[in-house]
Amino acid sequence: NTLKGHDDYVNSVVFSSDGTKIASGSVDKTVRIWDVRSDDKTIRIWDVRSGQCENILKGHDCAVNSVVFSTDRMKIASGSHDCTIRIWDVRSGQCENILKGHGESVNSVAFSTDGTKRDQDNVKIASGSKDCIIRIWDVGSGQCESTLKGHEGAVKSVVFSSDGTKIASGSVDKTDDKTIRIWDVRSGQCENT
């Protein structure tokens, strides 16, 4: 099946944890939510069962590089060339918060896996940027809690460990960094390269 609908390159796609939706981010500055079983050959926020596009999320000023669902599937985070991370409500399609702090393009975003716990105050987002920095954000307040420095090239990928205590990051670019680093979320220290 081919999903079509973006007006430019698609940079990132992700399944919801229950497999019923796909979110996609594009150079056309939109995030779209798709139904996985869609026959209309478009990419947006879709209901997998009905095949209908549920929403198109607009607000970024530049290309969307990365999208991710929260564990509870109620939010989407998107990272963009506009140096911001946006947190979206999946049901309403409204932007709930804009996280600013990176000096260059945001290449990767990840939710911590504790999103299904009763204590929603502990949900975090990690973001990796062309500015060689990883930031850890509190989803509830939108505040940057930690800044992780150590990569010498653009951070292209970030992911939380399953227990939310570690972040793995991958880097490439002009300095030949080409490393994966493992970070302790609490201390912000690089534990391994």
Secondary structure in CASP SS format (residue, H / E / C, confidence):
PFRMAT SS
TARGET T0000
AUTHOR 0000-0000-0000
METHOD secondary structure of the structure
MODEL  1
N C 1.00
T C 1.00
L C 1.00
K C 1.00
G C 1.00
H C 1.00
D C 1.00
D C 1.00
Y C 1.00
V E 1.00
N E 1.00
S E 1.00
V E 1.00
V E 1.00
F E 1.00
S C 1.00
S C 1.00
D C 1.00
G C 1.00
T C 1.00
K E 1.00
I E 1.00
A E 1.00
S E 1.00
G E 1.00
S E 1.00
V C 1.00
D C 1.00
K C 1.00
T E 1.00
V E 1.00
R E 1.00
I E 1.00
W E 1.00
D E 1.00
V C 1.00
R C 1.00
S C 1.00
D C 1.00
D C 1.00
K C 1.00
T C 1.00
I C 1.00
R C 1.00
I E 1.00
W E 1.00
D C 1.00
V C 1.00
R C 1.00
S C 1.00
G C 1.00
Q C 1.00
C E 1.00
E E 1.00
N E 1.00
I E 1.00
L E 1.00
K E 1.00
G C 1.00
H C 1.00
D C 1.00
C C 1.00
A C 1.00
V E 1.00
N E 1.00
S E 1.00
V E 1.00
V E 1.00
F E 1.00
S C 1.00
T C 1.00
D C 1.00
R C 1.00
M C 1.00
K E 1.00
I E 1.00
A E 1.00
S E 1.00
G E 1.00
S E 1.00
H C 1.00
D C 1.00
C C 1.00
T E 1.00
I E 1.00
R E 1.00
I E 1.00
W E 1.00
D E 1.00
V C 1.00
R C 1.00
S C 1.00
G C 1.00
Q C 1.00
C E 1.00
E E 1.00
N E 1.00
I E 1.00
L E 1.00
K E 1.00
G C 1.00
H C 1.00
G C 1.00
E C 1.00
S C 1.00
V E 1.00
N E 1.00
S E 1.00
V E 1.00
A E 1.00
F E 1.00
S C 1.00
T H 1.00
D H 1.00
G H 1.00
T H 1.00
K C 1.00
R C 1.00
D C 1.00
Q H 1.00
D H 1.00
N H 1.00
V C 1.00
K E 1.00
I E 1.00
A E 1.00
S E 1.00
G E 1.00
S E 1.00
K C 1.00
D C 1.00
C C 1.00
I E 1.00
I E 1.00
R E 1.00
I E 1.00
W E 1.00
D E 1.00
V C 1.00
G C 1.00
S C 1.00
G C 1.00
Q C 1.00
C E 1.00
E E 1.00
S E 1.00
T E 1.00
L E 1.00
K E 1.00
G C 1.00
H C 1.00
E C 1.00
G C 1.00
A E 1.00
V E 1.00
K E 1.00
S E 1.00
V E 1.00
V E 1.00
F E 1.00
S C 1.00
S C 1.00
D C 1.00
G C 1.00
T C 1.00
K E 1.00
I E 1.00
A E 1.00
S E 1.00
G E 1.00
S E 1.00
V E 1.00
D C 1.00
K C 1.00
T C 1.00
D C 1.00
D C 1.00
K C 1.00
T C 1.00
I E 1.00
R E 1.00
I E 1.00
W E 1.00
D E 1.00
V C 1.00
R C 1.00
S C 1.00
G C 1.00
Q C 1.00
C E 1.00
E E 1.00
N E 1.00
T C 1.00
END
